[in-house]
Amino acid sequence: MAFVLVLVVVAVAVFVISAPLRARRGSREQEGREAGRIAELEAARDAKYREIRDAELDMRTGKLSAEDYGAIDGTLRSEAVEIMRALDTVSSEQHEK
């Protein structure tokens, strides 16, 4: 009986002592996910910028008409704005912590 009591006390002590270590690990995982999301959004933003530049080049070289370019450019720029808003939101959330 005394052995079981000692075992329970040791288990509780280990649980209480290790609580800060478990909390830090959880926060590091959250920070890693946020950093991954930021990197993903930055890559999407850069890809969208390349698409916009490619569309401009296609229009200048005559591969796209002015009307087609206008439609494509408007869509690409609105998508870029959405990506940048998402990036701002995630970045501001990370800085608030």
Secondary structure in CASP SS format (residue, H / E / C, confidence):
PFRMAT SS
TARGET T0000
AUTHOR 0000-0000-0000
METHOD secondary structure of the structure
MODEL  1
M C 1.00
A H 1.00
F H 1.00
V H 1.00
L H 1.00
V H 1.00
L H 1.00
V H 1.00
V H 1.00
V H 1.00
A H 1.00
V H 1.00
A H 1.00
V H 1.00
F H 1.00
V H 1.00
I H 1.00
S C 1.00
A H 1.00
P H 1.00
L H 1.00
R H 1.00
A H 1.00
R H 1.00
R H 1.00
G H 1.00
S H 1.00
R H 1.00
E H 1.00
Q H 1.00
E H 1.00
G H 1.00
R H 1.00
E H 1.00
A H 1.00
G H 1.00
R H 1.00
I H 1.00
A H 1.00
E H 1.00
L H 1.00
E H 1.00
A H 1.00
A H 1.00
R H 1.00
D H 1.00
A H 1.00
K H 1.00
Y H 1.00
R H 1.00
E H 1.00
I H 1.00
R H 1.00
D H 1.00
A H 1.00
E H 1.00
L H 1.00
D H 1.00
M H 1.00
R H 1.00
T C 1.00
G C 1.00
K C 1.00
L C 1.00
S C 1.00
A H 1.00
E H 1.00
D H 1.00
Y H 1.00
G H 1.00
A H 1.00
I H 1.00
D H 1.00
G H 1.00
T H 1.00
L H 1.00
R H 1.00
S H 1.00
E H 1.00
A H 1.00
V H 1.00
E H 1.00
I H 1.00
M H 1.00
R H 1.00
A H 1.00
L H 1.00
D H 1.00
T H 1.00
V H 1.00
S H 1.00
S H 1.00
E H 1.00
Q H 1.00
H H 1.00
E H 1.00
K C 1.00
END
